[in-house]
Amino acid sequence: MAPPPHPPRPRRSGPSVLLVLIPLAVLILVAVSVGSWLQFTERQTKDTVHTVGSGAADRVDVEATVQSVDAAAGELVLRVRVSPRGALGEEQGTAPAADLGLQTSGATLGDLAFEAHERIAPQDVRVAITGGSISDYPFDTYDTDIGFWAVQGGEPVPVRMLFSNADTLFSVSVTPPPSGQEAVVALKLSRSGSLLTFAVFMMIAMWALASSVLLGAWYLTTRRQGLVWPALAWMAATLFALAAFRNTAPGTPPIGCVMDWFAFFWAEAVIAVCLIVVVTFGIRTALRAADAQPA
């Protein structure tokens, strides 16, 4: 007697897999391309050096670079490198030919002084920022102005300022003076595009997690599943993990900022209420099931 024929093997659904993989690959390629373009644009903006002031041969060059912005303290740290040029300097601009005083704008906390024939080292100065509140995070913006005037040997001398930004958490918009002959700029500081994108993603993720817990609670209560311990553990873990997730926001935003009122507080409240409701309904369902059993 001949053995029964083997059943035909199921055919692999090759075309259906390709229909999924090809759009996925295109989506990944588009996302990487857009991300690369945004990163390049942001880097180009940060690498831009704004030059204002005098172009005379005998002048004082001031390289001012924003190192960090402390929105909570209402100030930024500005690293200043001073280089006297032409007849005003010695040793290729590393030392002044005479005592050099560098006066700053009113927002800058302190002037600078350099002794004649002494090597000039970079110095950090603090500049006050106004016009915003950190409670508006991540949409907070600030204003300030930076200016330098130099006096050497009791006489004012021309100044040229080269301003740049090195803080990755803030983007700086520079407005030079109309004349272009003064070493003064007005600054508008706002959160960088990368930080803003991540903060918005965090708010969306918070609402998504809260919605997931809400749907899970609705299913458990309407289906009268009782005390489902894995589900309760997941809800409780989400409740505490969300707080840790919020604290990873760059820039250490204070409690009660815009991000909290837009997403975090409400997401925590939804998850906590869902957890309490599921436990209450689960206990009631379990007690009814125990009473319905025969003695």
C-alpha positions as CSV (number, residue, x, y, z in Angstrom):
1,M,0.0,0.0,0.0
2,A,1.5,3.4,-1.0
3,P,2.1,5.8,1.8
4,P,-0.3,8.8,1.8
5,P,1.1,11.8,0.0
6,H,2.5,14.6,2.1
7,P,0.3,17.6,2.5
8,P,1.4,20.6,0.4
9,R,3.6,23.1,2.2
10,P,2.1,26.5,2.7
11,R,3.5,29.0,0.3
12,R,5.3,31.9,1.8
13,S,3.7,35.2,1.4
14,G,6.7,36.9,-0.2
15,P,4.9,39.8,-1.9
16,S,3.0,40.7,1.2
17,V,6.2,40.9,3.2
18,L,7.8,43.2,0.6
19,L,4.7,45.4,0.7
20,V,5.5,46.0,4.4
21,L,9.3,46.2,4.2
22,I,9.6,48.6,1.2
23,P,7.4,51.4,2.7
24,L,9.2,50.8,6.1
25,A,12.6,51.2,4.4
26,V,11.4,54.4,2.6
27,L,10.0,55.8,5.8
28,I,13.3,55.2,7.6
29,L,15.3,56.8,4.8
30,V,13.1,59.8,4.8
31,A,13.3,60.2,8.6
32,V,17.1,59.9,8.5
33,S,17.3,62.4,5.7
34,V,15.1,64.9,7.4
35,G,17.0,64.4,10.7
36,S,20.4,64.9,9.0
37,W,19.2,68.1,7.3
38,L,17.8,69.5,10.6
39,Q,21.0,68.6,12.4
40,F,23.2,70.2,9.7
41,T,21.0,73.4,9.8
42,E,21.2,73.7,13.5
43,R,25.0,73.1,13.5
44,Q,25.5,75.7,10.8
45,T,23.5,78.2,12.9
46,K,25.6,77.5,16.0
47,D,28.8,77.8,14.0
48,T,27.9,81.2,12.7
49,V,30.1,84.1,14.0
50,H,28.5,87.5,14.1
51,T,31.0,90.4,13.6
52,V,30.2,93.9,14.7
53,G,32.2,97.0,15.5
54,S,35.2,98.8,14.0
55,G,37.4,97.5,11.2
56,A,40.3,99.8,12.0
57,A,43.8,98.3,12.0
58,D,44.5,99.5,15.5
59,R,41.7,98.0,17.5
60,V,40.7,95.5,20.2
61,D,39.2,92.3,19.1
62,V,36.7,90.7,21.6
63,E,35.7,87.1,21.0
64,A,32.5,86.6,23.0
65,T,31.1,83.0,23.2
66,V,28.0,81.9,25.1
67,Q,29.1,78.9,27.1
68,S,25.8,78.1,29.0
69,V,22.5,79.7,29.8
70,D,21.0,79.3,33.3
71,A,17.4,80.2,32.9
72,A,16.6,79.5,36.5
73,A,19.2,82.0,37.7
74,G,18.4,84.5,34.9
75,E,21.9,84.7,33.5
76,L,24.3,83.3,30.9
77,V,28.0,82.7,31.1
78,L,30.0,84.5,28.4
79,R,33.6,83.5,27.7
80,V,35.6,86.6,26.6
81,R,38.9,86.5,24.7
82,V,40.6,89.9,24.2
83,S,43.2,90.5,21.5
84,P,44.7,94.0,21.0
85,R,45.6,94.4,17.3
86,G,48.1,96.7,15.6
87,A,49.9,99.3,17.7
88,L,47.6,98.4,20.7
89,G,49.0,95.0,21.2
90,E,52.2,93.0,21.7
91,E,53.3,89.5,21.0
92,Q,50.8,89.0,18.2
93,G,47.9,90.4,20.2
94,T,48.4,88.3,23.4
95,A,49.3,91.3,25.6
96,P,48.3,95.0,25.6
97,A,50.9,97.7,24.9
98,A,49.4,99.7,27.8
99,D,46.9,99.2,30.5
100,L,43.7,98.1,28.9
101,G,40.2,98.5,30.4
102,L,37.2,96.8,28.8
103,Q,33.9,98.3,29.8
104,T,30.7,96.2,29.2
105,S,27.0,96.8,28.9
106,G,24.7,97.2,31.8
107,A,23.5,93.6,31.6
108,T,27.0,92.3,32.0
109,L,28.0,91.8,35.6
110,G,31.4,93.5,35.8
111,D,34.0,95.2,33.6
112,L,37.4,93.7,32.7
113,A,40.9,95.2,33.2
114,F,44.3,94.0,31.8
115,E,47.7,95.2,32.8
116,A,50.3,96.3,30.2
117,H,52.7,93.7,28.8
118,E,50.9,90.9,30.7
119,R,49.5,87.9,28.8
120,I,45.7,88.1,28.4
121,A,43.8,85.0,29.5
122,P,40.2,84.2,28.6
123,Q,37.7,85.2,31.2
124,D,34.1,84.2,32.0
125,V,31.7,86.9,32.7
126,R,28.0,86.7,33.6
127,V,25.3,88.5,31.8
128,A,21.8,89.0,33.1
129,I,18.9,87.9,30.9
130,T,15.4,89.3,31.1
131,G,12.0,89.1,29.4
132,G,11.1,85.5,30.1
133,S,10.3,82.9,32.7
134,I,11.5,79.3,33.0
135,S,8.0,78.3,33.9
136,D,7.2,78.6,30.2
137,Y,9.6,75.7,29.4
138,P,10.0,74.6,26.7
139,F,8.6,77.7,25.0
140,D,10.5,80.2,27.2
141,T,12.4,83.1,25.5
142,Y,14.8,85.7,27.0
143,D,16.4,89.0,25.9
144,T,19.6,90.7,26.7
145,D,22.3,92.9,25.2
146,I,26.1,92.6,25.0
147,G,28.4,95.4,24.3
148,F,32.1,96.3,24.8
149,W,34.0,99.6,24.9
150,A,37.8,99.7,25.4
151,V,40.0,102.4,27.0
152,Q,43.8,102.1,26.7
153,G,46.2,104.6,28.2
154,G,43.2,106.8,29.2
155,E,42.0,107.1,25.6
156,P,39.1,105.2,24.0
157,V,40.1,102.8,21.2
158,P,38.1,101.0,18.5
159,V,36.5,97.6,19.4
160,R,35.4,94.8,17.2
161,M,33.3,91.9,18.7
162,L,33.0,88.4,17.3
163,F,30.0,86.8,18.9
164,S,29.1,83.1,18.8
165,N,27.0,80.6,20.7
166,A,28.2,77.3,22.1
167,D,25.2,76.3,24.2
168,T,23.4,73.3,22.6
169,L,20.2,73.9,24.7
170,F,19.6,77.4,23.4
171,S,19.5,79.1,20.1
172,V,20.5,82.8,19.9
173,S,19.1,85.4,17.5
174,V,21.5,88.4,17.1
175,T,20.4,91.9,16.1
176,P,23.4,94.1,15.3
177,P,23.3,97.9,15.7
178,P,22.0,99.9,12.7
179,S,25.3,101.8,12.2
180,G,27.5,98.7,12.4
181,Q,30.3,100.7,14.0
182,E,29.5,99.8,17.6
183,A,30.5,96.5,19.3
184,V,27.0,96.0,20.7
185,V,24.4,93.3,19.9
186,A,20.9,92.6,21.1
187,L,20.2,88.9,21.8
188,K,17.0,86.9,21.8
189,L,17.4,83.5,23.4
190,S,15.0,80.6,22.9
191,R,15.2,76.8,23.3
192,S,17.1,75.0,20.5
193,G,15.2,73.0,17.9
194,S,16.5,69.7,19.3
195,L,15.4,70.5,22.8
196,L,12.0,71.7,21.6
197,T,11.5,68.6,19.5
198,F,12.4,66.3,22.4
199,A,10.2,68.1,24.9
200,V,7.2,68.0,22.5
201,F,7.8,64.2,22.0
202,M,7.9,63.8,25.8
203,M,4.5,65.4,26.1
204,I,3.0,63.2,23.3
205,A,4.5,60.1,24.9
206,M,3.0,61.0,28.3
207,W,-0.5,61.3,26.8
208,A,0.0,58.1,24.8
209,L,1.0,56.2,28.0
210,A,-2.0,57.7,29.9
211,S,-4.3,56.7,27.1
212,S,-3.0,53.2,27.1
213,V,-3.6,52.8,30.8
214,L,-7.1,54.3,30.3
215,L,-7.9,51.7,27.6
216,G,-6.6,48.9,29.8
217,A,-8.6,50.0,32.7
218,W,-11.8,50.3,30.6
219,Y,-11.3,46.7,29.3
220,L,-10.7,45.3,32.8
221,T,-13.7,47.0,34.4
222,T,-16.1,46.3,31.5
223,R,-15.1,42.7,31.2
224,R,-15.1,42.2,35.0
225,Q,-11.7,40.5,34.9
226,G,-11.2,40.8,38.7
227,L,-7.7,41.4,40.1
228,V,-5.3,40.9,37.2
229,W,-2.0,41.4,38.9
230,P,0.2,41.7,35.8
231,A,-2.1,44.6,34.6
232,L,-2.0,46.3,38.0
233,A,1.8,46.0,38.1
234,W,2.1,47.5,34.6
235,M,-0.2,50.5,35.6
236,A,1.8,51.1,38.9
237,A,5.1,50.9,37.0
238,T,3.9,53.4,34.4
239,L,2.8,55.7,37.2
240,F,6.3,55.9,38.7
241,A,8.2,55.5,35.4
242,L,6.4,58.6,34.1
243,A,7.9,60.8,36.9
244,A,11.4,59.5,36.1
245,F,10.8,60.1,32.4
246,R,9.8,63.6,33.1
247,N,13.0,64.3,35.1
248,T,15.1,63.4,32.0
249,A,13.9,66.6,30.2
250,P,17.0,68.6,29.2
251,G,17.5,71.9,30.9
252,T,16.1,70.7,34.3
253,P,12.7,72.4,34.0
254,P,11.1,73.3,37.4
255,I,8.0,71.7,38.6
256,G,4.9,73.5,37.3
257,C,6.2,74.5,33.9
258,V,4.2,74.4,30.7
259,M,5.2,70.8,30.0
260,D,3.7,69.7,33.4
261,W,0.4,71.5,32.9
262,F,0.1,70.4,29.2
263,A,0.9,66.7,29.8
264,F,2.7,65.4,32.9
265,F,0.2,66.4,35.7
266,W,-2.8,65.1,33.7
267,A,-1.1,61.9,32.6
268,E,-0.2,61.1,36.2
269,A,-3.7,61.9,37.4
270,V,-5.3,59.7,34.7
271,I,-3.0,56.7,35.5
272,A,-3.6,57.1,39.3
273,V,-7.4,57.2,38.9
274,C,-7.4,54.2,36.5
275,L,-5.3,52.2,39.0
276,I,-7.6,53.0,41.8
277,V,-10.7,52.2,39.8
278,V,-9.3,48.9,38.5
279,V,-8.4,47.8,42.0
280,T,-11.8,48.8,43.4
281,F,-13.7,47.0,40.6
282,G,-11.4,44.0,40.9
283,I,-12.0,43.6,44.6
284,R,-15.7,43.8,44.1
285,T,-15.6,41.2,41.3
286,A,-13.5,38.9,43.4
287,L,-15.8,39.1,46.4
288,R,-18.9,38.5,44.3
289,A,-17.2,35.4,42.7
290,A,-16.3,34.1,46.2
291,D,-19.9,34.6,47.5
292,A,-21.3,32.8,44.4
293,Q,-19.3,29.7,45.1
294,P,-21.2,26.9,47.0
295,A,-20.2,26.5,50.6
